[in-house]
Amino acid sequence: MLNLFIKRNGMVVRESVQAVEAIQVDADILWIDLLHPTAQEIAYISKTYLLDIPTKEEREEIEESSRYWENSETVTINTYFLTRPNTENVLHNETITFLLTRGILFTVRYSEFRVFDEIQQRVLASPKKFEDGFDLISKIFELRVERDADMLESIAKQTRLLRRSVVFDKKLGDEILENLSILQEMHLSLRDSLFDKRLAIAALLRTHKADSEVKKDLGTVLKDINSLVEFTNVNMNILDNIQTLFSSQINIEQNKIIKTFTMVTVAMMPPTLIATIYGMNFTHMPELQWTYAYPVALGIMVISTILPMLYFKKKKWL
């Protein structure tokens, strides 16, 4: 589906086009948003506006030259936008393609994003703030970075709660390890997204096609991204610390178990020795003829077990 935003009489109107042939090429178009575009729609837009729209394989390439390039007429950007599919605790980076030519912004995307819904409402409500496609892309990046900051704040809160669980509540188990892995993966996805947007904005700041006001706004967004990257790195260091603490806690618990088994083994050695002696098949063993030899042997075995345990307790080994 194609959503067209057209400037008319100082206003911006939105038109949803089902057939590409219905596009008014001579209209004063501000933005064409291609959501889940078909091959026919891509081909028509490419031919009509002389655009080289990247294929799916080209969109996913990670080389810097594949993420941003421009010629005398067009600026093309492939950049990551975070999405959370099926409301799960998993973040996924979806590539969005931005193309700017002759003041028109083209966006190619295959997922729904609240940022695009919000920016569309802003364009319709305040058309004078959006003179061309560069004003649009500047505001889109600004809103997206704000969403990333909110997401990072939420993840950081989960990170602090996880650290408290490990450090103060002494919680262990598969759930802690699973939450730790999820948070690490979320931070990695968020950092990749920030890195990618930082690359795109830095390149936009170097182009001569954008005016000074747009570059000023993008410069502010770039500073926000840099601060978020630093915050993300701090959180990832905290997660590494949590992993170390978690491993240490497991080692401590295992050492306690091994220590207990060791002390029980040591405490049982004297009675085992006594029982072994009296289990020998010698003919002459005077104790065997005593009336109370059996209970005395049992008593010695019990005492020889208790004494080591008391000694261990006094040394605070138990």
Secondary structure, DSSP 4 states (H G I P E B T S, - for coil): -EEEEEEETTEEEEEEESSGGG--TTS-EEEEEEES--HHHHHHHHHHHT-----HHHHH--SHHHHEEE-SSEEEEEEEEEE-GGG-S--EEEEEEEEEETTEEEEEESS--HHHHHHHHHHHH-GGG--SHHHHHHHHHHHHHHHHHHHHHHHHHHHHHHHHHHHTS---SHHHHHHHHHHHHHHHHHHHHHHHHHHHHHHHHH-SSS-HHHHHHHHHHHHHHHHHHHHHHHHHHHHHHHHHHHHHHHHHHHHHHHHHHHHHHHHHHHHHHHHHHTTS--S--GGGG-TTHHHHHHHHHHHHHHHHHHHHHHTT--
